[in-house]
Amino acid sequence: VQLQASGGGLVQPGGSLRLSCAASGSFSQINVLDWYRQAPGKQRELVAAITKGGSTNYADSAKGRFTISRDIAKNTVYLQMNSLKSEDTAVYYCHAESIFAWAPEVWGQGTQVTVSS
């Protein structure tokens, strides 16, 4: 599986963005697909996750503002981000864990999100 992230950009505080993560392989082989972010000088942190069964999980900072969803027919996961704040500025990465224990985890290339007036 390969992941291609897109949708980042510059947005004003309070604005919205939707990130997309397209998987080259089938979703059937992915156990968890999630979004991480890394701000300058900070560690990479989990933002939101969606499991094979459709369960979702969010970081406290994302709850109520971000929504992770998927389109299985398009092999794509989305991160809808609303009410963006300056502290959401970071490079956002999609990440996948396989259903096979022997398979390596996969990272997308990252997409820059900048929240600034």
Secondary structure as UniProt FT lines:
FT   STRAND          3..6
FT   STRAND          9..11
FT   TURN            13..14
FT   STRAND          17..23
FT   HELIX           27..29
FT   STRAND          30..38
FT   TURN            40..41
FT   STRAND          45..51
FT   TURN            52..53
FT   STRAND          56..58
FT   TURN            60..65
FT   STRAND          66..71
FT   HELIX           72..74
FT   STRAND          76..81
FT   HELIX           86..88
FT   STRAND          90..98
FT   TURN            101..102
FT   STRAND          106..107
FT   STRAND          111..115
//
